[in-house]
Amino acid sequence: MSDRTHRAMQFLSGSDHPSSPLPGAAGQPLMIGRRRWLQAGGAALALAALPGAGGVARADQVRFFQIGTATTGGTYFLIGGVLANAVSNPPGTRPCDRGGSCGVPGLIVVAQSTSGAVENVNLLRQKRLESALVQADIAHAAREGETPFDKTPYSDLRAIANLYTETIHLVVRADGGMKGPADLRGKRVALGEQGSGTLVTARALLSTYGLSEKTVKPFYLSPGAAGDRLVAGELDAFVIVGGYPLPAVAELARRLPIALLPFDDKQAAQLKKRLPFFTESRIEADIYENVPATASLGVGAQWLVRGDMKPALIHDITAALWNEQTRLMLDNGHPRGKSIRLETALDGLSVPLHPGAETYYREAGMVKEIAAAPQSAEPALPTKPKSH
């Protein structure tokens, strides 16, 4: 049995030790602890293809591709798993036209847990991830070398698609007496984990309301830990950014009466003007138990990829993303999945399209939309001539 086959079987069966090597894009091992795995799309099917000599040969064809997500209390965790399953197509599975997977042949996609958008960008830069889910404002900051990526612009960051709008949740106890973000002064506030996009957004929000980490009592916690502290009375509020319903907030609302503070004042309007990545958003009534409709702010969630990934692979991944079978998986996999639409795939892209993705959108007849989006300096694949 080849070393690559052995690694594939270890990964798919879960029989490896806690830190097992997973091959990276360049053939280098990537150490991923089992606790950081979310899902491997089609893993069970791939494992079924391994027994016997024929299975070993097919296992040698396995390719791995990762999607950096975020913590388990956010939407990235769940959406990343849906995307991984949709795009995966392990060797030995039935072809798409026979009711099998419509993903990329031979590809196993892993949705990996991380601290969030900022860590995702850094892992892409270090070539420890092939792709990741990243907020539009964080992606723009990374490409331009702005905070929190000061003086280190990541010019090779590329996009596969804009996915959906993430909404800012400022969660408090219903009996806490706070009416708006300005009331956070002097309060114990969880701003998100270090390395998360939520922390960057929370800092921007504090600044907008004349606050800072010096005028509140900051905590840097995951959403789950923040919820536990809120229940215990050890925290007054926490911020989380994601497509609702967020599991961490929904679970908290079942344990404790909560409220969401609105962003519907002049400071919120100024933030939208100063940072146009933020848009008007609204969390509908009863999305969370006994929580009324709340005005908020939103920012695009985008699927980004390293610019050095092969155009043919990214083209095929993009095609698999917009396959009809994937549409069914998105619609049924998560409430936010219904918002992931081809017609909005190019809206508000904050970095250039990857050449492989650009070729797909040209084939789909979306040339005008691409012309309006930031352009990649890398050459795109030749466009396939349309049959008549």
Secondary structure by P-SEA (a helix, b strand, c coil): ccaaaaaaaaaaacccccbbbbbccccbbbbbcccccccccaaaaaaaacccaaaaaaaaabbbbbbbbcccccaaaaaaaaaaaaacccccccccccccccccccbbbbbcccccaaaaaaaaaacccccccccaaaaaaaaacccccccccccccccccccbbbbbbbccccccccccccccccccccccccccaaaaaaaaaaaaacccccccccccccaaaaaaaaaaccccccccccccccaaaaaaaaccbbbbbbcccaaaaaaaaacccccccccccccccccccccbbbbbbbbcccccccaaaaaaaaaaaacaaaaaaaacccccccccccccccccccccccaaaaaaaaaacaaaaaaacccccccccccccccc
